[in-house]
Structure formats: structure tokens, C-alpha cells
């Protein structure tokens, strides 16, 4: 009699071992990550006193995307997320384009998160620490998705505790002034849109739940519930933190801050919290990196299974039940980037690519029938429109670089199809 694990590995299928709590924590680990420690300052520079409006707009788009993704994930509970949905609902090309934008953009994001860890832990050796972090988390992922989920629980607990401490210290200090929340003339329409585009990516981690669709128990029930719960918790946390920081720094002070949460606790007279915030930022970046590597490796695995990437990557480890070759390749590429390039200031195309990814998700959800669990039509319509508006509201360099990466992927797809047709 064959070993079930071996059989699963040979057939390229993953084992369903994650429940609702595990999936929620993976989503939280992705969303409540390093973004909240860094994204508030550039968003405040863009929107000024309209920061909270930008946050609300980002949350609306995120909700639409999450709802569309949840309905699609329940219908297609396989690894790959929007790569699978686009392929099944819109055609092979659109699924490929979503997968391409996700893998390329998020690989750069992985390197950025790794460098963030290095910068907080040991600024003088940021690249070395970044590589060590990538290696360590790749080993954790290789040992099985349940090990990753366990580590994510610890990370989420630490980060939530740190953010709670920041909010309490700021809101209860004598420096807190609710008048700093008022919206003034500095809040322009374009600035609010750009801030929403910057803040949107702090919510984007719910995709990790969908990309793990093949490893979730009872996916039709677990995935929608997990995405909704994770997004709801994240929104509450972000609003509390943003309000707390604004009340002590104001929009101008927040926009000028290099480390917004550290500056906020200093302004609140809680200097003792500064090292705690630094630790929290490093741990949050680790959580984001862990979830990003999971998501990128699963999408790589799915694309390799369909031969859009080398088919040898579509192998599941017989013991650990993970796509180990895809994980190792992603780990090696990210480690090389983290060791050689400072990509923190050059991942605008990642932002553009993620919004393109969710635009395809919403377009895919629009094609669902009521019997297939279609959401109210207004949700994918708003989600698609929101993604396109926020994508083109990003800085010009981000739009150009992101469009160039997508065009490169489309060209590679066309060449591969032409070669295949000639061979036939």
C-alpha cells in the first residue's frame, strides 16, 4: 500500500491542514506587518490632514478585493490565488498576468522586508541580517505550513501588543490633541488618492489566505470567514494607531517622521517604549516576510504546475507536504536580492503589480453566477475601479516601472505561446 504523503507529493497536491484560526493568523501576520510602522509617514506627506480619509478609501477598496477574493477562493480552493481565478474565469493570459505581477512584485517586497529586519536589528550589517532572516524563514516554511502558522501566532501576538502600547501611550498623554484630527485645506483630492494607494498595501495580506487555498480545511467555509475576520481586525488596529499617532504628532509632524511610531511615543513622553517599538517593527517585518515567502512560493508552484514556469518546481515534498523546490528557489532569489541590492526605494512596480493583481481578481469575481456565490455586483465593480484609480494615482515612476514589468511578462507569455504553436 502506498504512503498517502508520498502519493500526495507525487501527484503535486498539498495537504489540507489549516483551520480558521491558522488562516486568520496568517492573514494578520501579512497585514499587520512592517507597513504600519512605515507607511503612515509617506501617506501623511501625500494627504496631509486627509490621511484618515485616505485610510478609509484604502479600506473600502481592500474590502471589495477581499470579498471578491473570498468568493473566488471558496469556488477554486487551489494554490495560486488570482492566478487560478483569472485563468478559470477570464482565460489563460489574464491568470498568467496576475501570477506574473504577483511573483515578480512580491519577490522584491520580500527583499525589502528582509532589509527592514536588518535595518532595525543591526543597521551596520543590514544586508547580512537580511540574508540570515531569509534563510531562517525559508527553513521554517520548508518544515511545513503548520510550523509557519505557529511562528505567525507568536509574531502577531508580539506586534499587536506593541501597537496597543503605542496607542495607549499616545492617547493618554498630555501631548494628545483631538483637534489635530481635523481635515484642513491641505487635504487635496489627488493627495488623498495617493495616500490611499500607499496605505492599501498595508491591507493586502489577505491574499496570503487565498494563495494557501489548497492547504486549508473546508475551504468554502474557512477562506471567506478567515479573510473577513482578518481584514476587520486589521482595520480596527490601523484606525486606532493612525488616530493615536495623529493626535500627538499632527499631519505635518507625522509626514516629516522617519520612524513614525517611535516619534509618536517620544512626543507622548514614553521614551522607554522606543526600543520596544524597534523590536516590534523588526518582528512585524519578519511576519510580513514569512507570509510573503509563503504566498510567492505557492503562486510559483501553481504557475509551474501549469508550465508557465519550469515544471520541475511543481513538486511537493513527500514528508513535509510543501512545494519545496518553489520555496527554495524563492528563498535563494530573495537572499541574493537582499544581499546585493537596496530595493526599499525601488519597489514601486510592486505596488502597481499588486493593484493589477486585484483588478483581475475583481474582474474574475464579476463573472461568477449567483449559484457560484457571486457577491453583489457593486463590490467587484467598485473593487476594479478602485484598483485602477489607485494604481494610476501612484507616483509616475511607480506607474511606469510597474507597467514595464507587466509588459515584459506579457511579452514572455506571447513568445512562449508562439514557440509552443510552432512546435505543434
Buried (B, 14 or more C-beta within 10 A) or exposed (E): EEEEBEEBBEEBBBBBBBBBEBBBBBBBBBBBBBBBBBBBBBBBBBBBBBBBBBBBBBBBBBBBBBBBBBBBBBBBBBBBBBBBBBBBBBEBBBBBBBBBBBBBBBBBBBBBBBBBBBBBBBEEEBBEBBBBBBBBBBEBBBBBBBBBBEBBBBBBEBBBEBBBBBBBBBBEBEBBEEEBBEBEEEBEEEBBBBBBBBBBBBBBBBBBBBBBBBBBBEBEEBBBBBBBBBBBBBBEBBBBBBBBBBBBBBBBBBBBBEBBBBBBBBBBBBEEBBEBBBBBBBBBBBBBBBBBBBBBBBBBBBBBBBEBBEEEBBBBBBEBBBBBBBBBBBBEBBBEBBBEBBBBEBBBBBBBBBBBBBBBBBBBBBBBEEEBBBBEEEBBBBBBBBBBBBBBBBBEEBBBBBBEBBEEBBEEBEEEEEEEEEEE
